[in-house]
């Protein structure tokens, strides 16, 4: 490829080089660069580039890579700094794969540096199949996790990006999957800004995210991939977003085929570009040439989009020599290297949430006989989740268990049943129950991406990717009943990406551990917790309701009655819940001030003591509950969090900064303001409604010029 062009002159600033390049392009060439599969322009020395790349929890769909826990599992760590480390590891592996791919002559899909991650939609309904891709139901936690992953992916070099992150799906999008091409999400201004928009605003203003992807649906009548209100005025105008905006895949086609807002692909494409959508994942933008001829759009409007797209490519170093670009020489040995495998194990361990323990855990390592069963015990599928890479070092739960117990222990294994379906449990193959009389059974159950996921990609789903019920598949319950009837203690390990109704299991099983889709080291991490080599400290990033009857109708985007912030229904397991093998005590809560009359927030300081006899992590959670305000507010809301490690008897003073934004009030139209209000501030190991030992203080906010009474 000829590089003797002024846009390859790295002594010139990016903006000058971009203008020279755009001026040299024909209208047809400009259009070609606005689709995700941008072809080479030989006469201008421009190589082909495919913008479509995935890295949700590791470089995905591009062969070998380190597989970290699925996003919902990462959220369960309640440890935002860990996400930055994961993002950094992903970016390094992506750099190595990208440059080696070019050396191999591979410029194809999934080997680029523009990653369409993270998914920072709010997991507002447990039925949503793509909820596993998110950081849960809390806007605060989602914001913190998303910001840190973006920072890790993009790096902090003042000129170049490690990789380009993408906040998706903008905006107000979380199912149902089978309606995503047609539905109109209707929300109040209060719910929009107080819940759905917060993580996107943080991604733009705190993490400087390089791109944003629009959703398939409409929001309050506006096309999410073609809205002047949301893309131009809010995202770019009010929030200051300076990167490029892209459509979800084939979403522009929906404008005229399902939303019926436009008449054809040319009109749809012109509308999208004119309102700020720079890149089309799909093929509709091929019709931009026709749109130019019909006067539906101007070449100057195309140029505006192209400036943003080429700016991203230049910030990634694609127009500079490798010796000028940091990380261009990243060795391929970094891919799934030892350090990244250790990080994957650390993340998986931190994600484990212990839901019940009647004292059976941790298990001893030298029993005479144990049994392992369940469809997820010896399968790598539940380790993966969706949007995954591949690793040659996958550890199943059965393998993890076998590595822990004594060589003198008899381990009996049989899957016992299918993941789902109507085939009965294999009682005839469970004869070892009578022959060996196991001391306990470890039953590895749950879901996989075959049962929950994206529209049209989940063959066994009951709802086009979404779930229509919350319990374990019936055949799995039957297998559990078999062991309970035999009066054998059952340690239940659940792998999955969303909340389940485990009411029966909570009552009948001796212990319940939720392991999410834990990545390549998942089996080792599960075994570490079961046998006591790791003290669990994961916390639930979503509420586990007792029944689907406690959840509002799926298509209703009103937040009333949803998530821990607005539901008054008693959950099976609340947001923020998780058990430990040790205990913690809180004392000495102090606030930096008791009245907030500006936008600087407040700092809470608390002492946390490990009062047990085992070292362990504690997730220190600070919640706000508004006791008096002129506007409706959430019942309670996480506003600060810090994960700490303490030795037995150790005490640590923890500082928890509460941002001023967490203390804002929201009017029905979405306007936020600092008003006269009173908050109860609570710090402990979980929500104050469901956690003993929390310490509290009163905090008042004061509008400028007002007097609190």
N, C-alpha and C positions, 0 to 999 in steps of 0.2 A: 504494500500500500504506500503510495507516494505521500510523504509528509512535508514536502516543500511548498507549503501554503502558509499564508500569514496567520491562520487560526491555529497553527502548530507552533507558533513563535511564543515561547514561554516567557519572553521578556516583556510582552504586552499584557495588560490586565485582561481578565476573563471577559469583561463586558465589551471591550474593543474587539477581541477575537470573535466573540459571538456575532457582533454586528457585521463584521467582514464576511463571516460564513453565510449568514442569512441573506445578505445582499447578493451573494454569488449563486444562490439556489433558484431554480425555477419553481413555479407554483406546484407542479406535480411532485418535485423533489421535496418540497416543504410538507406536503400532505403525507408523503410516504414516511416521514420521520415522526408523525403524530400517532402512529399505531404501535402497539406493543412489540410487534415484530418488525422493527425498522430495518429495511434493506441497506446494503452498502451503496454509496454513491461514488463509483470508481473515479469519475472525472474530477471530483473534489477531494479525493483521498479519505473519504469517510467510511470506516468499516461498518459492517452490519452490527446491530445490537438488539438483543431481545430483553425488553424491560421486565418481563414476567419471571420473577424469582421468588422463592419462598424460604423462610427461615424462622418459622414460628417458635420452635424449641430446638434449634439446630439447623444447619444448612439442609434443606429438604429437597427430595426428588432429584438429587444430583450425585447419586452413588454414595460412597463412604463418607461418613461424618460422625461426630459425637452427637448422641441423642440425649438431650436433657429432658427433665420432666415436662409433660404437657403444661401449657400455660396455667391452667386451673390448679395444677399441682404446685407450680412455682408460686402462685398466689398463696397457697396454704402455708408456705414458709413464713409469711408475714415479715419478710426480710428484704426490703427494697435494695440495699447494697449488694446482695447476692445476685440480683437480676442484672446489675451493671457488669459484674464479673462474667456472667453467662453471655451477655451481649458482646463483650469484648472477645470472648473465646469464639463465638459464632463468626464475628467479623474477621478474625484472623484466619479461621478455616476457609471462609468464603474467599478471602483474598488469595490464599494459596491455590484454591481450586480454580478461581477465575484466571489467574495468570498461567497456571499450568494448562488449563483448557485452551487458551490462546496459543500457547506453544504447540499444543496437539492439533491445532487447526479447528478447535471447537469453540464457536461463538454462539452456540445454541441456547435454547431455553434452559433455565435453572443454573446457568453458569455465569450469570451477570452479577452485578453488585448492588442492584436496586431491589431491596427485599420488601415484600408486601407484608410487613409485620411491624408492630403488634396489632392484634385485634383488641381494641379498648372499648368495645360496646359493653353496656351494662347487662349482666346476666340476670334479667328481671324475672324470668319464668323458668322453672326447673325442667320444663319439657323441651326447651330449645336444644336441638342437637349440636349446635355450634357453640354452646356455652362453654364447652371444654376448652375452646380457643381463647377464652377471655380470662381476666383476673378476678372474676366473681361479680357480686351484686353491689359492692360498695364503691361509690364514686371516689372517695378518698383513697382507698387501697388501690383501686384501679389506676388512679392518677399517679400514685407513687411508684407502682410497679412499672407502668408504661413509660414514665419519664426515665427511670433508671435503665431499662432495657434499651431505649432509644439512645441514651448517652453512651452506653457500652457499644452499641452497633456503629454509631457515627464517629466516636472518638472526639478528641479535643484539639486536633491540629487546627491552627488558625486559617489554613488555606484549603486543605484537602480533607475529604471524608474517608473514613475507613470503609464504610458502606453507607448506603442511603436507606434509612428506615421509612416506614409508611404507616401512619395512623389510620385505621379503618374500623368500621365502615361508617362514614360520615353521612347522615347523623340520625339518631333515633331508629335503631335497627336491632332487633333481636327475635326474629321469627314472627309467625310460623314460616318454616322453610318453604312449604308448598304454596304459599301465598306471596312470596317475597317479590315476585315480578309484577304484582297487581295492587298490593294493599297501600293504603294511605294511613300512616301513623299519625293519629291526632293527639296532641298533647298541649297542655297549658304552657304558658310562658314560664310559670314557676317550675313545673317538672322539667321543662326543656333545659333551663339553665342550672337548676339545683341538682339535677341528676344526670341527664343524658349528655350534656355538653361539657361538663367539668373536666373530664379526662382529655378531651380534644384540646380544650383551651390550655391545659397544662402542657400537653405535648408540643404545642406551638410556642407558647411563651416561655416555658422553662427549659425544654429540651431542644428547641429549634428543629423540630422534625422536618426532614427534607421533603416529604410528600404526604399527601392525604388522599385516601381512596373514598369515593362516594358509594353509597348503598344503592341497591336495586329499587327500593320502594320510594314512595313519596312521603314527605313529612308536612303535615298541615297543608296539603295540596301542592307543595313544591317538589319537583323532581330532584332527588338528592344529588344526581350527577349533572344537573343543569339548572341550578337555582341561583339567580342573581342575589336573592335575599341571603342565602346561607353561605354560598361560596365567595361571592364578590364583596358583599357588604359586611357580613359577620367574620368569616374566616380571614379574608385578606384585609378588609378594612378595619374592623374593630379590634381584631386580635393581632394583626400585623403579620400574617403568614406570608412568607416570601418564596416558598418552594413551589413544586409543581403539583397539580391536582390530576388524578386519573379516575377513570370509571371502573367500577367492578366489571367483571368479564361479560361482555355482550349486554351490559346494562343500557347502552345507548339505543340498541335495537328495541328495548322495551318501551321507549318513548312513543313509538308509533304502533307497535304490535300488541301491547298489553295495557299500557296506561292510556293510549289513544289521545295523547296530547298533541302529537304532530301527525302529518300525513304520510311521510316517507322518510327513508334513511338520510336523504340530503337535508331535509328540514330538521330532523333530530340532531344530526351532527352539527349543523350551524348553530342551533340553539345551545347545545352543550358548550361549544367553543366560545361563543359570544358571552356566555355566563360564567366562564372560568375553568372549564374542564379541558386540560391541555393534552391529555393522552387518552387514547381509547384502547382498552383491553378488549379486543374484538376486531370487527372488520367494517363497522359502520362508517368510520372516518375516510374510507376509500371514496365515499360519496362527497367529500368536501370539494373535490375538483368540480363536480356538478353543481354544488352549492355556490361556488364562485361564479360559475357561468350564469346561474339563475339570479345572481345578485342577493343571495341569502346571507352572505358573509363577505368580508373584505380580506384582501391579502394582508393588510395591516393587522387584522385580528388574528390571523394565523401566525404572524411574526411575534406577536405578544406571547402566544403559547410556546413557540419555538425557543424564544429567549429563556424561558424557564426550564425547558427540557435540556437544552444544550448547557445551561449553567450547571445543572446537576451532573451531566456527563463530564464537564470540565473539572468540577469539584472532586470527582472520583478519579481524576488523573488520566482520563482516557484520551486527552489531547496533548499529553506531555510525555517525554521520554521516561522510561522506568526509573532511571537513576535520579530523577527529580521528585519521584512520588514516594512518600513514606509507605512502607508495607508492600510495595510492588515486588520486592525480593523475598517475601514471606515464603519459607521453604515448605514443600509439601509434607514434610515430616510433622508439621504442626497438626495435621488432620488426624483427629482421634488420638492425639498424643497422650502420654501418661498424665500430664497435668490436667488436661481436659477431662480425662476419664475420672480422675480424682474429684474434679469439680462436679461432674455428673452424679457421682455417688454422694457427695456432700449435699447437693441439692435434693436428691431423692430422699436421703435420710431426714433432712429438714422438713420435707413435705408430708411425712407420715402423720396422720391424725388418729390418735387412740380415742375411740368413742366409748368403749366400755372395757372394764377390767374388774372381774370379781376377785382378783388376787392370784389368778392362774399365771399371769405374766409378771415378770419375764420367765420364760420356760427354762427348765434345766436342760443341759446339753447331753446328759447321759441316761435318758430313760431306757427302759428295756425295749419297749415297742411304741411306735407312734404311727399314725396314719396321715397321709396327705391326699386330698381329693379335690374335685372341682374342675370345671372346664378351663379355668384361667391358671391352673397350677403349673402346667408344663407348656404353656403357649407363650410365644414372644409377641403375639398380636396385642394383648392388653398392655404391653409395655410401651407401645408406640403412640397411641392416640392417632390423630389425623395430621396432615401436613408434616409428615415425618421424613427423616433421612433413614439411612441404613448403617448398621454397625456390625462388624464381625465379632463383637464382644458382648452380645446380649446375655443377660443372666436371668433365667426364669425363676419364679418363686421356689419351685421344687429344687432347682439347683442351689439356690441360696440356702435353703433349709438343710440339704444334704451336706453342705460344706460346714455346717455348724455342729451337727450332732456327732456323738462318738461313733467310731467305726464299729463298736460293739452294739450299737442300737439297731434294732429291726425297723426298717421304714417300709411300710406298705403304701403303694400308690395305685390309684386308678381314677381316671377323670370322673367316673360315676354318672355323668350326664352330659348332654350337649349344652352349648351356651344358651340356646333357646329352642323353641319348637315343641312338638307334641310327642316325640319319642320318649317312652318311659325311662326312668332311671335304671341303671344296669345292676339290679340287686344280685343277679346271678354271678356277677364279677366282683362282688364285695364280700366274698366268703371269708376273707382274712379277718373280718370283724369278729367272727366267732372263733377262728383258729388262733389268733395272736392276742386278742383282748388288748387293743392299744390303750395306753394311758389317756390319750386325747387325740382328737382329729383336728388337723389344720385344714379348713375348707376354704379354698381360694375361688371366690365367686365374682359376680358383678357383670360389668358391661364390657364392650369393646367398641371400636369405631364401626363395627358391623351393625351395631344396634343404635348408635346415636352419631349424628354427623350432619354433613351438608346435604342439601337437596339433591336427589337423584344419585347420590353417591353411597347410599347405605341400603344394601340389598335386603337386610333383615329388619329394617326399621318398620315400626307400625305407622309412622306418620310422615313419610317422605324425608327422613332425616331426623325429625323430632320424635319424641316418645309420647304415647297416649296414656301411659300409666307410670307410676313411680316405684312400684315394688320390684324386687328381683324377678326375673323370668320364672314362671310357675315351676318349670322343671328343676330349677336350682333350689327352690323352696322345698320341693319334694325330697330332694337329696338330703337337705338339712334335717328334715323331719325324720328321715330314716335313722340318722345317727342320734338325734334327740330321743327317739323312742327306745333306742338301745342303751340309753342313759350313759353315753360316752360324752365327756366334756368336749365342746366344740369351740375352737378358736377360729373365728370367721375373719378372713382377709377379703376385703372388697376392693376391686380395681374398677375404676370408672371415671367419668368426667363430669358428673353432675350429682345433684341430691337424689337420694333414694329414700323411700319409705321403708325403714328397717325396724319398724315397731315390733314385729314378731321376733325378729332376730335379736333385738335389744333385750327382749324378755327371756329368750330361751338359750342364747349362746353365752358361753363363759367370758368371752372377750370379743370385741369387734374393733378391727383396725382398718381404716380407709387409706388406701395407697395410691389413688388416682391412676393416671397413666404415667408411670414413674420413670420412663426412659430406660436406657441400656443397662443401668446398674440397679434396676428396680427390684429384682429378686434378692440381691445382696442387701439392699436397704431394708426390705421387709424383714428378712431374717435377722438383721442386726437389731431391729426393734423387738421382734418376738423373743429373742434369746438374751436381750439385755445388754448387748454391746453398744447400743445407742438408746439414749433416753428420749422418747418421742416428745416433740414440742410443736408439731404442726397444728394449725388452727383452721377451722372451717371458713373459707371465703364466701360461702353461700349458706343460707338457712336450709335445714332439712325439715320440711313440714311433716306433720303427722299423717296428713292425707291430702290428696289432690283437691279435695273439697275445700281446703283452706287457702287455695290459690285462686285469684280472680281469673276471668275468662282470658284465654291466650291472646286474642287479638286486641284486647283493651290495653292501651299504653298508658292509661292513667296510673300513677304510682300508688294510689290509695289501696291499702291492703296488701301491698307487695313488699317483699324483702324485710329485713330486720328493722329498717328505718320507718316503715309505715304500717306494718302488720301488727295487730294486737292479738293474733292467734298464738297460743302456746305451741312452740315448735317441738319436734322430737329432739333435735340438736340445734342450738342457736348458732348464728353467725359468730365467729370468734372462739368457738368451743374447741377444746381438746384437752385430754388428760396427760398426766406425766407419771413417772415412777418416783418422783419426789414431790415436795410441797414448798410453797412460797408464801411469804407474808409481806404485807405492804404497810408502811408507816411514814409519818413525817411529811405529808403532802403540803407543799407550799407553792404559792403562785407569785410570779414576779410583780403582779399588781392585781387588785381585785376589781378595778373598774377600767374598762377599755374604752377610750374616747378618740382613738385614731385607727389607722389601718395596720398597725404593727403586730397585733395579736398579743399573745401572752405566753410565758414559759412556765410550765409546771415542773416541779422537782419533787421526786419521791424516793424513798429508800425501799429497796427490795432485798429480802433475805431468803436464802435457801434454808428452810427449816427441816429438811429431810436428811437422809443419810446417803444420798446419791448425788453426784454432779449432774447438772442438767441445764437446759435452756429454758428461759421463761420469755413469753411474748407479753411485754408490758403494753397494755392497751388503755388509751385515754378516750373516753366517750363524753359527748356533750348532750345534755337533755335540756331543752328550752322550757323553763317553767312559767315565763311570762313574756309575751311578745305581741305586737299588733298584727302579726301575720301567722298563718299556720306553719308549723315547723315539724321536722321529723321527730318521732318519738324519742329516738336517741341516734347518735351518729358518731362513728369513729373519726377522731380528729388528730390523733398522733399515735405512733406505734414505734416500739424499739424491741428488737430481739437481743437478749443478753444471755451469757453463760455464767453460771455460778457454781462454785464448789460447795459441798455441805458446810453449812454454818456461815458462808460468806454473805456479806451485805454490800450492796452497791447503790450509790446515789445515781439516779437516772434523770436526765433532763429531757423533757418532752415539749418541744415548741409547737404551739397551736397557731396556725396562720390566721391572720385577720380575716381572710376569705371565709374561713369556717364559721365565723361569727356574724356573717351577713344575713340580713332578712331579704326575702323575695316576695315581691308583689305578684298577683295573679298573672300580670302581663309579662313577667320575667325580669322586671327592673329590680336590681339589688341595691341595698342601702344599709348603712349602719344606723340602727335605731335603738331606742330604749328597750332593753330586754334583760331578762335574768336567766342565766344558765346554771344548771348543776353540772359540775365537772367531776367525773368519776374516773379513778385509775385503779386497775386491777388486772387479773388474768383473763378477763372476759367481760361480756356485757353486764352492767350492774343489775339488770333485771333477773339474771340467771346465775350470778356468780357471788359467792360469799367472800368476805374479806376485802372488798373494794374500799378505798378511802375517797372521800368526797370533799368538795369545796364549792363555794358559790362565787360566780363570776357575773358581773354586770357589764353591759355595753351601753354606751351613752352617745346619742346623736349630738353633733356639734351644736352648741347653744342650748341644749336641753338640760333639765334638772331631773335627776332620778328621785322618785318618791318612795 
